[in-house]
Amino acid sequence: MMYKNLLAQQLRLPNATPGAPDVIIEGPLRPELAAAGVGGIISMLLSFLYAIAAVILFFLFVWGGFDILTSQGNEEKVSSGAQKITSGVVGFILLLLAFFVTRVVAFVFGLDTSFIF
């Protein structure tokens, strides 16, 4: 019975306090995005993917820095850490490039760019 509300975009929970309004939990898919169709859903997903990619890049930088700091002069660990940091920099540049390409494509086709950050 609880599973039918699993993909609900609005969940109304009764408040335990008598006379108080019910608690409404909104889903991430806003009505204006749902009305925009597939483009709105893709825009919403892109904002989540950009955030996830940024978190992954942060941990890649930390991991590479940790490898360099704990290498104790071992050249293999230093080069491994440097490669991780280099990969993070390349990933960061690609992430910025992807963000700006989506903004330019949205501008060229006259799409609303408020959905993408």
Secondary structure, DSSP 8 states (H G I E B T S, - for coil): -GGGGTT-SEEEE--SSTTS--EEEE-SS-HHHHHTTHHHHHHHHHHHHHHHHHHHHHHHHHHHHHHHHT-TT-HHHHHHHHHHHHHHHHHHHHHHHHHHHHHHHHHHTT--TTS--
